[in-house]
Amino acid sequence: MKSKICGVSDSKTLKYLTEHSNPPNYIGFIVNYPKSKRFVELNQLKELLKINKNSSQYVAVLVQPDENILNKIKDLPFDYYQIYDSTPNQIKSIKEKYNKKIIAAITVKSHHDVAKYIVYNDLADIILFDSKGYEKSLSFDHQLISDLKINKELMLAGNIQIEDKLENYEKVVDIIDISGGLETSGLKDISKINIFLKKIKQINNEA
């Protein structure tokens, strides 16, 4: 089981993650979606990303990115672009032009939404199933994806909490993506992050 911690916006939290004894595999930054309280303005983002990622990988979370934002971030040390609300052709163009690995985000409310992954399957390195909440922490019925057989790594997001039986997700997906579940009063909480990372380590030790 791999882990992604999303919505990181301050240097203290980022240093804690990258220097942790069991760091997350992926760390996500909200790059172009100001509606999110976790949005990071470009100059602040540039400073933040000077922090050594060590063994984690940095992910730019992008909603319908245009050429303007893509050009501004092209030299930043992102390993993946996590893209919402873009067509397969747009994602293909981004992948080819900027030479980044792609996490294709599918927002899910019904079984019909799940099937949309098919048009992104050949383009994406990872398929992410998320809720339709965007800046809000909403969940969806994870049973909708429980029987999928895809030749890609699957990532799951959408109101995942540290109190959840995280080991149950292991049967469904390869990567857990958590954001709001690691916050207290809207800010990342180091104690919750530590609990989450320890749980992931325990699951992997028992596997």
Biotite code that builds the C-alpha atoms (Angstrom):
import biotite.structure as struc

atoms = struc.array([
    struc.Atom([0.000, 0.000, 0.000], chain_id="A", res_id=1, res_name="MET", atom_name="CA", element="C"),
    struc.Atom([1.390, 3.359, -1.071], chain_id="A", res_id=2, res_name="LYS", atom_name="CA", element="C"),
    struc.Atom([0.387, 6.714, 0.377], chain_id="A", res_id=3, res_name="SER", atom_name="CA", element="C"),
    struc.Atom([-0.179, 10.226, -0.926], chain_id="A", res_id=4, res_name="LYS", atom_name="CA", element="C"),
    struc.Atom([-0.654, 13.253, 1.287], chain_id="A", res_id=5, res_name="ILE", atom_name="CA", element="C"),
    struc.Atom([-2.288, 16.085, -0.603], chain_id="A", res_id=6, res_name="CYS", atom_name="CA", element="C"),
    struc.Atom([-2.867, 19.786, -0.070], chain_id="A", res_id=7, res_name="GLY", atom_name="CA", element="C"),
    struc.Atom([0.476, 20.567, 1.553], chain_id="A", res_id=8, res_name="VAL", atom_name="CA", element="C"),
    struc.Atom([0.967, 24.329, 1.675], chain_id="A", res_id=9, res_name="SER", atom_name="CA", element="C"),
    struc.Atom([3.598, 25.133, 4.321], chain_id="A", res_id=10, res_name="ASP", atom_name="CA", element="C"),
    struc.Atom([7.299, 24.379, 4.755], chain_id="A", res_id=11, res_name="SER", atom_name="CA", element="C"),
    struc.Atom([7.001, 22.958, 8.296], chain_id="A", res_id=12, res_name="LYS", atom_name="CA", element="C"),
    struc.Atom([4.601, 20.226, 7.162], chain_id="A", res_id=13, res_name="THR", atom_name="CA", element="C"),
    struc.Atom([6.571, 19.500, 4.007], chain_id="A", res_id=14, res_name="LEU", atom_name="CA", element="C"),
    struc.Atom([9.857, 19.117, 5.888], chain_id="A", res_id=15, res_name="LYS", atom_name="CA", element="C"),
    struc.Atom([8.153, 16.816, 8.385], chain_id="A", res_id=16, res_name="TYR", atom_name="CA", element="C"),
    struc.Atom([6.874, 14.616, 5.544], chain_id="A", res_id=17, res_name="LEU", atom_name="CA", element="C"),
    struc.Atom([10.104, 14.429, 3.557], chain_id="A", res_id=18, res_name="THR", atom_name="CA", element="C"),
    struc.Atom([12.213, 13.727, 6.643], chain_id="A", res_id=19, res_name="GLU", atom_name="CA", element="C"),
    struc.Atom([9.801, 11.188, 8.189], chain_id="A", res_id=20, res_name="HIS", atom_name="CA", element="C"),
    struc.Atom([11.124, 7.672, 8.792], chain_id="A", res_id=21, res_name="SER", atom_name="CA", element="C"),
    struc.Atom([8.194, 6.332, 6.735], chain_id="A", res_id=22, res_name="ASN", atom_name="CA", element="C"),
    struc.Atom([7.489, 9.192, 4.303], chain_id="A", res_id=23, res_name="PRO", atom_name="CA", element="C"),
    struc.Atom([4.530, 9.252, 1.914], chain_id="A", res_id=24, res_name="PRO", atom_name="CA", element="C"),
    struc.Atom([5.258, 8.027, -1.592], chain_id="A", res_id=25, res_name="ASN", atom_name="CA", element="C"),
    struc.Atom([3.604, 11.102, -3.071], chain_id="A", res_id=26, res_name="TYR", atom_name="CA", element="C"),
    struc.Atom([3.076, 14.668, -1.830], chain_id="A", res_id=27, res_name="ILE", atom_name="CA", element="C"),
    struc.Atom([0.494, 16.811, -3.603], chain_id="A", res_id=28, res_name="GLY", atom_name="CA", element="C"),
    struc.Atom([0.257, 20.587, -4.041], chain_id="A", res_id=29, res_name="PHE", atom_name="CA", element="C"),
    struc.Atom([-2.833, 22.483, -5.234], chain_id="A", res_id=30, res_name="ILE", atom_name="CA", element="C"),
    struc.Atom([-1.361, 24.530, -8.067], chain_id="A", res_id=31, res_name="VAL", atom_name="CA", element="C"),
    struc.Atom([-4.169, 26.276, -9.969], chain_id="A", res_id=32, res_name="ASN", atom_name="CA", element="C"),
    struc.Atom([-7.403, 25.970, -8.003], chain_id="A", res_id=33, res_name="TYR", atom_name="CA", element="C"),
    struc.Atom([-7.838, 29.068, -5.780], chain_id="A", res_id=34, res_name="PRO", atom_name="CA", element="C"),
    struc.Atom([-11.228, 27.840, -4.485], chain_id="A", res_id=35, res_name="LYS", atom_name="CA", element="C"),
    struc.Atom([-9.318, 25.363, -2.336], chain_id="A", res_id=36, res_name="SER", atom_name="CA", element="C"),
    struc.Atom([-8.087, 26.555, 1.051], chain_id="A", res_id=37, res_name="LYS", atom_name="CA", element="C"),
    struc.Atom([-5.010, 24.445, 0.294], chain_id="A", res_id=38, res_name="ARG", atom_name="CA", element="C"),
    struc.Atom([-4.165, 26.403, -2.877], chain_id="A", res_id=39, res_name="PHE", atom_name="CA", element="C"),
    struc.Atom([-0.527, 27.526, -3.073], chain_id="A", res_id=40, res_name="VAL", atom_name="CA", element="C"),
    struc.Atom([0.249, 30.759, -4.944], chain_id="A", res_id=41, res_name="GLU", atom_name="CA", element="C"),
    struc.Atom([3.033, 30.395, -7.524], chain_id="A", res_id=42, res_name="LEU", atom_name="CA", element="C"),
    struc.Atom([5.831, 32.329, -5.773], chain_id="A", res_id=43, res_name="ASN", atom_name="CA", element="C"),
    struc.Atom([5.122, 30.515, -2.500], chain_id="A", res_id=44, res_name="GLN", atom_name="CA", element="C"),
    struc.Atom([5.080, 27.217, -4.395], chain_id="A", res_id=45, res_name="LEU", atom_name="CA", element="C"),
    struc.Atom([8.509, 27.892, -5.881], chain_id="A", res_id=46, res_name="LYS", atom_name="CA", element="C"),
    struc.Atom([9.937, 28.474, -2.392], chain_id="A", res_id=47, res_name="GLU", atom_name="CA", element="C"),
    struc.Atom([8.190, 25.413, -0.984], chain_id="A", res_id=48, res_name="LEU", atom_name="CA", element="C"),
    struc.Atom([9.534, 23.115, -3.674], chain_id="A", res_id=49, res_name="LEU", atom_name="CA", element="C"),
    struc.Atom([13.115, 24.030, -2.813], chain_id="A", res_id=50, res_name="LYS", atom_name="CA", element="C"),
    struc.Atom([12.708, 21.591, 0.090], chain_id="A", res_id=51, res_name="ILE", atom_name="CA", element="C"),
    struc.Atom([14.421, 18.315, -0.787], chain_id="A", res_id=52, res_name="ASN", atom_name="CA", element="C"),
    struc.Atom([11.791, 15.698, -1.630], chain_id="A", res_id=53, res_name="LYS", atom_name="CA", element="C"),
    struc.Atom([14.149, 12.878, -0.562], chain_id="A", res_id=54, res_name="ASN", atom_name="CA", element="C"),
    struc.Atom([12.333, 9.602, -1.310], chain_id="A", res_id=55, res_name="SER", atom_name="CA", element="C"),
    struc.Atom([8.878, 11.109, -1.928], chain_id="A", res_id=56, res_name="SER", atom_name="CA", element="C"),
    struc.Atom([7.579, 12.279, -5.301], chain_id="A", res_id=57, res_name="GLN", atom_name="CA", element="C"),
    struc.Atom([6.011, 15.696, -5.850], chain_id="A", res_id=58, res_name="TYR", atom_name="CA", element="C"),
    struc.Atom([2.603, 15.964, -7.540], chain_id="A", res_id=59, res_name="VAL", atom_name="CA", element="C"),
    struc.Atom([1.089, 19.098, -9.124], chain_id="A", res_id=60, res_name="ALA", atom_name="CA", element="C"),
    struc.Atom([-2.696, 18.970, -8.697], chain_id="A", res_id=61, res_name="VAL", atom_name="CA", element="C"),
    struc.Atom([-4.222, 20.748, -11.697], chain_id="A", res_id=62, res_name="LEU", atom_name="CA", element="C"),
    struc.Atom([-7.838, 21.471, -12.657], chain_id="A", res_id=63, res_name="VAL", atom_name="CA", element="C"),
    struc.Atom([-8.282, 22.132, -16.381], chain_id="A", res_id=64, res_name="GLN", atom_name="CA", element="C"),
    struc.Atom([-4.741, 23.505, -16.680], chain_id="A", res_id=65, res_name="PRO", atom_name="CA", element="C"),
    struc.Atom([-4.067, 25.936, -19.521], chain_id="A", res_id=66, res_name="ASP", atom_name="CA", element="C"),
    struc.Atom([-0.785, 26.718, -21.281], chain_id="A", res_id=67, res_name="GLU", atom_name="CA", element="C"),
    struc.Atom([-0.228, 29.715, -19.027], chain_id="A", res_id=68, res_name="ASN", atom_name="CA", element="C"),
    struc.Atom([0.037, 27.745, -15.766], chain_id="A", res_id=69, res_name="ILE", atom_name="CA", element="C"),
    struc.Atom([1.758, 24.788, -17.438], chain_id="A", res_id=70, res_name="LEU", atom_name="CA", element="C"),
    struc.Atom([4.517, 27.044, -18.762], chain_id="A", res_id=71, res_name="ASN", atom_name="CA", element="C"),
    struc.Atom([4.950, 28.673, -15.353], chain_id="A", res_id=72, res_name="LYS", atom_name="CA", element="C"),
    struc.Atom([5.472, 25.347, -13.549], chain_id="A", res_id=73, res_name="ILE", atom_name="CA", element="C"),
    struc.Atom([7.336, 23.411, -16.249], chain_id="A", res_id=74, res_name="LYS", atom_name="CA", element="C"),
    struc.Atom([10.727, 23.799, -14.556], chain_id="A", res_id=75, res_name="ASP", atom_name="CA", element="C"),
    struc.Atom([9.530, 23.020, -11.033], chain_id="A", res_id=76, res_name="LEU", atom_name="CA", element="C"),
    struc.Atom([10.535, 19.625, -9.598], chain_id="A", res_id=77, res_name="PRO", atom_name="CA", element="C"),
    struc.Atom([7.208, 17.853, -10.102], chain_id="A", res_id=78, res_name="PHE", atom_name="CA", element="C"),
    struc.Atom([7.279, 14.144, -10.886], chain_id="A", res_id=79, res_name="ASP", atom_name="CA", element="C"),
    struc.Atom([3.562, 13.852, -11.684], chain_id="A", res_id=80, res_name="TYR", atom_name="CA", element="C"),
    struc.Atom([0.729, 16.056, -12.917], chain_id="A", res_id=81, res_name="TYR", atom_name="CA", element="C"),
    struc.Atom([-2.597, 15.056, -11.362], chain_id="A", res_id=82, res_name="GLN", atom_name="CA", element="C"),
    struc.Atom([-5.184, 16.378, -13.809], chain_id="A", res_id=83, res_name="ILE", atom_name="CA", element="C"),
    struc.Atom([-8.917, 16.969, -13.350], chain_id="A", res_id=84, res_name="TYR", atom_name="CA", element="C"),
    struc.Atom([-11.514, 17.886, -15.975], chain_id="A", res_id=85, res_name="ASP", atom_name="CA", element="C"),
    struc.Atom([-9.333, 17.666, -19.067], chain_id="A", res_id=86, res_name="SER", atom_name="CA", element="C"),
    struc.Atom([-10.054, 15.613, -22.192], chain_id="A", res_id=87, res_name="THR", atom_name="CA", element="C"),
    struc.Atom([-7.878, 12.663, -23.221], chain_id="A", res_id=88, res_name="PRO", atom_name="CA", element="C"),
    struc.Atom([-6.475, 14.762, -26.099], chain_id="A", res_id=89, res_name="ASN", atom_name="CA", element="C"),
    struc.Atom([-5.551, 17.583, -23.723], chain_id="A", res_id=90, res_name="GLN", atom_name="CA", element="C"),
    struc.Atom([-3.817, 15.160, -21.363], chain_id="A", res_id=91, res_name="ILE", atom_name="CA", element="C"),
    struc.Atom([-1.984, 13.502, -24.255], chain_id="A", res_id=92, res_name="LYS", atom_name="CA", element="C"),
    struc.Atom([-0.714, 16.899, -25.375], chain_id="A", res_id=93, res_name="SER", atom_name="CA", element="C"),
    struc.Atom([0.402, 17.834, -21.827], chain_id="A", res_id=94, res_name="ILE", atom_name="CA", element="C"),
    struc.Atom([2.177, 14.529, -21.333], chain_id="A", res_id=95, res_name="LYS", atom_name="CA", element="C"),
    struc.Atom([4.066, 14.814, -24.614], chain_id="A", res_id=96, res_name="GLU", atom_name="CA", element="C"),
    struc.Atom([4.975, 18.498, -24.293], chain_id="A", res_id=97, res_name="LYS", atom_name="CA", element="C"),
    struc.Atom([6.049, 18.537, -20.643], chain_id="A", res_id=98, res_name="TYR", atom_name="CA", element="C"),
    struc.Atom([7.280, 14.955, -20.274], chain_id="A", res_id=99, res_name="ASN", atom_name="CA", element="C"),
    struc.Atom([5.565, 14.346, -16.937], chain_id="A", res_id=100, res_name="LYS", atom_name="CA", element="C"),
    struc.Atom([3.947, 11.248, -15.532], chain_id="A", res_id=101, res_name="LYS", atom_name="CA", element="C"),
    struc.Atom([0.176, 11.592, -15.370], chain_id="A", res_id=102, res_name="ILE", atom_name="CA", element="C"),
    struc.Atom([-2.361, 10.838, -12.655], chain_id="A", res_id=103, res_name="ILE", atom_name="CA", element="C"),
    struc.Atom([-5.738, 10.994, -14.405], chain_id="A", res_id=104, res_name="ALA", atom_name="CA", element="C"),
    struc.Atom([-8.390, 12.005, -11.881], chain_id="A", res_id=105, res_name="ALA", atom_name="CA", element="C"),
    struc.Atom([-11.890, 10.572, -12.349], chain_id="A", res_id=106, res_name="ILE", atom_name="CA", element="C"),
    struc.Atom([-14.550, 12.124, -10.106], chain_id="A", res_id=107, res_name="THR", atom_name="CA", element="C"),
    struc.Atom([-17.161, 9.578, -9.116], chain_id="A", res_id=108, res_name="VAL", atom_name="CA", element="C"),
    struc.Atom([-20.781, 9.708, -8.067], chain_id="A", res_id=109, res_name="LYS", atom_name="CA", element="C"),
    struc.Atom([-22.152, 6.683, -9.922], chain_id="A", res_id=110, res_name="SER", atom_name="CA", element="C"),
    struc.Atom([-21.051, 3.549, -11.761], chain_id="A", res_id=111, res_name="HIS", atom_name="CA", element="C"),
    struc.Atom([-21.333, 5.535, -14.987], chain_id="A", res_id=112, res_name="HIS", atom_name="CA", element="C"),
    struc.Atom([-18.536, 7.855, -13.814], chain_id="A", res_id=113, res_name="ASP", atom_name="CA", element="C"),
    struc.Atom([-16.218, 4.944, -13.018], chain_id="A", res_id=114, res_name="VAL", atom_name="CA", element="C"),
    struc.Atom([-16.358, 3.740, -16.633], chain_id="A", res_id=115, res_name="ALA", atom_name="CA", element="C"),
    struc.Atom([-14.782, 7.012, -17.801], chain_id="A", res_id=116, res_name="LYS", atom_name="CA", element="C"),
    struc.Atom([-11.358, 5.687, -16.800], chain_id="A", res_id=117, res_name="TYR", atom_name="CA", element="C"),
    struc.Atom([-11.273, 3.684, -20.037], chain_id="A", res_id=118, res_name="ILE", atom_name="CA", element="C"),
    struc.Atom([-10.551, 6.728, -22.221], chain_id="A", res_id=119, res_name="VAL", atom_name="CA", element="C"),
    struc.Atom([-7.633, 7.738, -19.992], chain_id="A", res_id=120, res_name="TYR", atom_name="CA", element="C"),
    struc.Atom([-6.180, 4.291, -19.381], chain_id="A", res_id=121, res_name="ASN", atom_name="CA", element="C"),
    struc.Atom([-3.540, 4.387, -22.109], chain_id="A", res_id=122, res_name="ASP", atom_name="CA", element="C"),
    struc.Atom([-2.457, 7.935, -21.193], chain_id="A", res_id=123, res_name="LEU", atom_name="CA", element="C"),
    struc.Atom([-2.268, 7.726, -17.431], chain_id="A", res_id=124, res_name="ALA", atom_name="CA", element="C"),
    struc.Atom([0.468, 6.253, -15.275], chain_id="A", res_id=125, res_name="ASP", atom_name="CA", element="C"),
    struc.Atom([-1.965, 6.159, -12.340], chain_id="A", res_id=126, res_name="ILE", atom_name="CA", element="C"),
    struc.Atom([-5.775, 6.312, -12.323], chain_id="A", res_id=127, res_name="ILE", atom_name="CA", element="C"),
    struc.Atom([-7.244, 8.261, -9.396], chain_id="A", res_id=128, res_name="LEU", atom_name="CA", element="C"),
    struc.Atom([-10.854, 7.815, -8.329], chain_id="A", res_id=129, res_name="PHE", atom_name="CA", element="C"),
    struc.Atom([-11.987, 10.815, -6.295], chain_id="A", res_id=130, res_name="ASP", atom_name="CA", element="C"),
    struc.Atom([-15.272, 12.269, -5.103], chain_id="A", res_id=131, res_name="SER", atom_name="CA", element="C"),
    struc.Atom([-16.930, 15.179, -6.867], chain_id="A", res_id=132, res_name="LYS", atom_name="CA", element="C"),
    struc.Atom([-16.168, 17.378, -3.856], chain_id="A", res_id=133, res_name="GLY", atom_name="CA", element="C"),
    struc.Atom([-13.031, 19.101, -5.179], chain_id="A", res_id=134, res_name="TYR", atom_name="CA", element="C"),
    struc.Atom([-12.270, 21.656, -2.430], chain_id="A", res_id=135, res_name="GLU", atom_name="CA", element="C"),
    struc.Atom([-14.810, 19.960, -0.115], chain_id="A", res_id=136, res_name="LYS", atom_name="CA", element="C"),
    struc.Atom([-14.093, 16.608, 1.528], chain_id="A", res_id=137, res_name="SER", atom_name="CA", element="C"),
    struc.Atom([-16.826, 14.391, 0.116], chain_id="A", res_id=138, res_name="LEU", atom_name="CA", element="C"),
    struc.Atom([-16.848, 10.631, -0.205], chain_id="A", res_id=139, res_name="SER", atom_name="CA", element="C"),
    struc.Atom([-18.307, 8.164, -2.699], chain_id="A", res_id=140, res_name="PHE", atom_name="CA", element="C"),
    struc.Atom([-19.232, 4.481, -2.587], chain_id="A", res_id=141, res_name="ASP", atom_name="CA", element="C"),
    struc.Atom([-15.903, 2.679, -2.905], chain_id="A", res_id=142, res_name="HIS", atom_name="CA", element="C"),
    struc.Atom([-17.739, -0.509, -3.842], chain_id="A", res_id=143, res_name="GLN", atom_name="CA", element="C"),
    struc.Atom([-18.193, 1.077, -7.265], chain_id="A", res_id=144, res_name="LEU", atom_name="CA", element="C"),
    struc.Atom([-14.523, 0.408, -8.016], chain_id="A", res_id=145, res_name="ILE", atom_name="CA", element="C"),
    struc.Atom([-14.037, -2.774, -5.991], chain_id="A", res_id=146, res_name="SER", atom_name="CA", element="C"),
    struc.Atom([-14.265, -5.134, -8.979], chain_id="A", res_id=147, res_name="ASP", atom_name="CA", element="C"),
    struc.Atom([-12.186, -3.178, -11.461], chain_id="A", res_id=148, res_name="LEU", atom_name="CA", element="C"),
    struc.Atom([-9.358, -5.021, -13.145], chain_id="A", res_id=149, res_name="LYS", atom_name="CA", element="C"),
    struc.Atom([-7.027, -2.406, -14.581], chain_id="A", res_id=150, res_name="ILE", atom_name="CA", element="C"),
    struc.Atom([-3.399, -2.792, -15.647], chain_id="A", res_id=151, res_name="ASN", atom_name="CA", element="C"),
    struc.Atom([-2.519, 0.475, -13.880], chain_id="A", res_id=152, res_name="LYS", atom_name="CA", element="C"),
    struc.Atom([-1.988, 1.492, -10.312], chain_id="A", res_id=153, res_name="GLU", atom_name="CA", element="C"),
    struc.Atom([-5.201, 2.767, -8.759], chain_id="A", res_id=154, res_name="LEU", atom_name="CA", element="C"),
    struc.Atom([-5.339, 5.660, -6.317], chain_id="A", res_id=155, res_name="MET", atom_name="CA", element="C"),
    struc.Atom([-8.306, 6.453, -4.071], chain_id="A", res_id=156, res_name="LEU", atom_name="CA", element="C"),
    struc.Atom([-9.268, 9.843, -2.605], chain_id="A", res_id=157, res_name="ALA", atom_name="CA", element="C"),
    struc.Atom([-12.401, 11.381, -1.165], chain_id="A", res_id=158, res_name="GLY", atom_name="CA", element="C"),
    struc.Atom([-12.882, 12.014, 2.550], chain_id="A", res_id=159, res_name="ASN", atom_name="CA", element="C"),
    struc.Atom([-10.612, 9.217, 3.779], chain_id="A", res_id=160, res_name="ILE", atom_name="CA", element="C"),
    struc.Atom([-10.083, 9.465, 7.539], chain_id="A", res_id=161, res_name="GLN", atom_name="CA", element="C"),
    struc.Atom([-7.309, 8.115, 9.754], chain_id="A", res_id=162, res_name="ILE", atom_name="CA", element="C"),
    struc.Atom([-9.973, 6.358, 11.839], chain_id="A", res_id=163, res_name="GLU", atom_name="CA", element="C"),
    struc.Atom([-10.987, 4.286, 8.794], chain_id="A", res_id=164, res_name="ASP", atom_name="CA", element="C"),
    struc.Atom([-9.888, 0.670, 8.544], chain_id="A", res_id=165, res_name="LYS", atom_name="CA", element="C"),
    struc.Atom([-7.208, 1.567, 6.043], chain_id="A", res_id=166, res_name="LEU", atom_name="CA", element="C"),
    struc.Atom([-6.309, -2.081, 5.514], chain_id="A", res_id=167, res_name="GLU", atom_name="CA", element="C"),
    struc.Atom([-9.693, -2.560, 3.787], chain_id="A", res_id=168, res_name="ASN", atom_name="CA", element="C"),
    struc.Atom([-8.622, -0.195, 1.024], chain_id="A", res_id=169, res_name="TYR", atom_name="CA", element="C"),
    struc.Atom([-5.709, -2.472, 0.223], chain_id="A", res_id=170, res_name="GLU", atom_name="CA", element="C"),
    struc.Atom([-8.133, -4.919, -1.412], chain_id="A", res_id=171, res_name="LYS", atom_name="CA", element="C"),
    struc.Atom([-9.435, -2.196, -3.743], chain_id="A", res_id=172, res_name="VAL", atom_name="CA", element="C"),
    struc.Atom([-6.551, 0.145, -4.632], chain_id="A", res_id=173, res_name="VAL", atom_name="CA", element="C"),
    struc.Atom([-2.770, 0.508, -4.597], chain_id="A", res_id=174, res_name="ASP", atom_name="CA", element="C"),
    struc.Atom([-2.499, 4.065, -3.245], chain_id="A", res_id=175, res_name="ILE", atom_name="CA", element="C"),
    struc.Atom([-4.457, 5.985, -0.597], chain_id="A", res_id=176, res_name="ILE", atom_name="CA", element="C"),
    struc.Atom([-4.682, 9.757, -1.125], chain_id="A", res_id=177, res_name="ASP", atom_name="CA", element="C"),
    struc.Atom([-5.586, 11.703, 2.013], chain_id="A", res_id=178, res_name="ILE", atom_name="CA", element="C"),
    struc.Atom([-5.870, 15.425, 2.670], chain_id="A", res_id=179, res_name="SER", atom_name="CA", element="C"),
    struc.Atom([-8.656, 16.797, 4.885], chain_id="A", res_id=180, res_name="GLY", atom_name="CA", element="C"),
    struc.Atom([-8.459, 13.702, 7.111], chain_id="A", res_id=181, res_name="GLY", atom_name="CA", element="C"),
    struc.Atom([-5.040, 14.906, 8.284], chain_id="A", res_id=182, res_name="LEU", atom_name="CA", element="C"),
    struc.Atom([-6.219, 18.371, 9.282], chain_id="A", res_id=183, res_name="GLU", atom_name="CA", element="C"),
    struc.Atom([-7.434, 20.088, 12.431], chain_id="A", res_id=184, res_name="THR", atom_name="CA", element="C"),
    struc.Atom([-9.289, 23.382, 11.983], chain_id="A", res_id=185, res_name="SER", atom_name="CA", element="C"),
    struc.Atom([-8.272, 23.436, 8.323], chain_id="A", res_id=186, res_name="GLY", atom_name="CA", element="C"),
    struc.Atom([-4.527, 23.025, 8.889], chain_id="A", res_id=187, res_name="LEU", atom_name="CA", element="C"),
    struc.Atom([-2.355, 19.950, 8.475], chain_id="A", res_id=188, res_name="LYS", atom_name="CA", element="C"),
    struc.Atom([-1.919, 18.272, 11.878], chain_id="A", res_id=189, res_name="ASP", atom_name="CA", element="C"),
    struc.Atom([1.495, 16.655, 12.462], chain_id="A", res_id=190, res_name="ILE", atom_name="CA", element="C"),
    struc.Atom([0.095, 14.188, 15.006], chain_id="A", res_id=191, res_name="SER", atom_name="CA", element="C"),
    struc.Atom([-2.574, 12.955, 12.553], chain_id="A", res_id=192, res_name="LYS", atom_name="CA", element="C"),
    struc.Atom([0.014, 12.693, 9.779], chain_id="A", res_id=193, res_name="ILE", atom_name="CA", element="C"),
    struc.Atom([2.202, 10.550, 12.014], chain_id="A", res_id=194, res_name="ASN", atom_name="CA", element="C"),
    struc.Atom([-0.712, 8.232, 12.897], chain_id="A", res_id=195, res_name="ILE", atom_name="CA", element="C"),
    struc.Atom([-1.537, 7.831, 9.200], chain_id="A", res_id=196, res_name="PHE", atom_name="CA", element="C"),
    struc.Atom([2.036, 7.075, 8.134], chain_id="A", res_id=197, res_name="LEU", atom_name="CA", element="C"),
    struc.Atom([2.458, 4.580, 10.980], chain_id="A", res_id=198, res_name="LYS", atom_name="CA", element="C"),
    struc.Atom([-0.772, 2.826, 9.934], chain_id="A", res_id=199, res_name="LYS", atom_name="CA", element="C"),
    struc.Atom([0.465, 2.549, 6.350], chain_id="A", res_id=200, res_name="ILE", atom_name="CA", element="C"),
    struc.Atom([3.765, 1.110, 7.557], chain_id="A", res_id=201, res_name="LYS", atom_name="CA", element="C"),
    struc.Atom([1.918, -1.418, 9.737], chain_id="A", res_id=202, res_name="GLN", atom_name="CA", element="C"),
    struc.Atom([-0.286, -2.526, 6.831], chain_id="A", res_id=203, res_name="ILE", atom_name="CA", element="C"),
    struc.Atom([2.783, -3.065, 4.651], chain_id="A", res_id=204, res_name="ASN", atom_name="CA", element="C"),
    struc.Atom([4.618, -4.936, 7.392], chain_id="A", res_id=205, res_name="ASN", atom_name="CA", element="C"),
    struc.Atom([1.679, -7.316, 7.752], chain_id="A", res_id=206, res_name="GLU", atom_name="CA", element="C"),
    struc.Atom([1.246, -7.841, 4.014], chain_id="A", res_id=207, res_name="ALA", atom_name="CA", element="C"),
])
